[in-house]
């Protein structure tokens, strides 16, 4: 197998990318193409012993930075590492692409270069979310701020396939995030998506409320990219908020300080259970190729995990399974009720 | 002043309601009408010494239960304590209504009985949210799953007025919850609402991401009732999740257990800083009268706080201020771009 790693991606630059590629190539024997600035990558790579490993560098003169406007940067910087890597996947020169860079950039680059799987209306950015029952899978968390019910139906299918094939969940339970548990709750979008998901050949268990998410009631949570984005950023924010309060209140007196030292190991275990870096990346689903996006803050260990996810997607045929799975989905009335209502008003 | 308290509302039944009413009447000298089942309330009230306090009981033979379908229950149970209380406010027999009961029921009862303030398109259920900088105000958290940009504009105005007059924030900063900070980020709804809020005579500071909420970047956060509902329930869920993990990991070994005992006071302080019960209720804004809804889990102390909020709303003329404030709002093109686009397609 041959994977391409965006060696320029992530908050810590090329070093952890190179370290992860070496570890991964050594452990699994796969070829990892490092795409990025040759003059930066070569000296870094030469600091390691890489005998018998397949770690070619493919030069890319530009980089999509974290703060850039994704679509504009991807179009302007033809020779960005992301674009070069995606082209290799498109042209069959590599089996999958992994980046810790700008996730909007990865979405734009994948859409322009790889395109969508035939029949997929919109790709989705996914993530994993820590719960009392382990990590669960959530999509879309940012690709599509405005969704149609059919997009959510396809997200449910794609999430179910990824959860089953890569996260090894048998018959993954798929839920839709809503503002109430009962059928009939929701906004117009989720109510219509509910009706479609109910008919799909997946293990759809209905609506999940916000509080069900950290309880891990389902294995796959489907939502629009606006709500999904608010959910992951709010969760990060609440995590930091509680951490900050703990630190502040515990260090307020000596008794607390001593207690704080004694619970340090417990806090480390909690950090391990909830830290995204422990789990690596998550796929960009719906584009015509394997693409894994990791967190910008990823260390070498997280990047190694992301490479592993990519290898699993390739080995377990996730892209093909999605294309085949689409055939079995219910064919919705393409005109949503919003349009029908408006037409009624107009006529 | 004369407030009506739904003495049947809340998870703990009439006892904490009666206790709170007595405390409040004693402290402020106001009249508190206890509405509910006479045969239940009278014996409970008689257990306390209430000399010189104005605590009449108004009989209501029915109760809207927590699990009931709000609108159906409110219509079917004409003599429910909520309906009886709202009618007293409508008929000028009381200045405000307070309940710890079914919030959807309170919304339905208020809409049917009090109606909306003239010019208000949709009322909003609000809440307070704990942040690093204290409590902030969030609306809508459940009244309107599908919103139009003009609703969010009015939520911004109402939130700003409440924050300034009752929460004593000078020039409250109003933000709209979105999936990115920059202007232009958002879904179609928030982008259009942004344009309207920018022109409104309030201190609008732009988009807030999910992670900005626990940081207390703004004083008032505006969102649609679907996203708002997901936000508050997710926050509760994450709080319980982290609490559960702390308990589990700390009690895993003796060192942790000792540490846990030493940080008990710190954890109590955190609980105080984040527990909704400490803050009482939040208003149902946009209906033509003062209505405060508290958490079902409220104890007497929280109910006393909710009564105080109601008294402040009355004293500081929140309802009148909203009606006047509406006049200064930008008048949006009533046809949203969605409709315009569809018309273009149809014609």
Interface residues (C-beta under 8 A of the other chain):
Chain A: X131 X132 X142 X145 X146 X177 X178 X179 X180 X186 X187 X188 X190 X209 X210 X211 X212 X213 X214 X215 X224 X225 X226 X227 X229 X230 X231 X232 X233 X234 X235 X236 X237 X238 X239 X240 X241 X242 X244 X245 X246 X249 X250 X252 X253 X255 X256 X258 X259 X260 X261 X262 X263 X265 X266 X267 X269 X270 X273 X274 X338 X339 X342 X343 X346
Chain B: X131 X132 X142 X145 X146 X177 X178 X179 X180 X186 X187 X188 X190 X209 X210 X211 X212 X213 X214 X215 X224 X225 X226 X227 X229 X230 X231 X232 X233 X234 X235 X236 X237 X238 X239 X240 X241 X242 X244 X245 X246 X249 X250 X252 X253 X255 X256 X258 X259 X260 X261 X262 X263 X265 X266 X267 X269 X270 X273 X274 X338 X339 X342 X343 X346
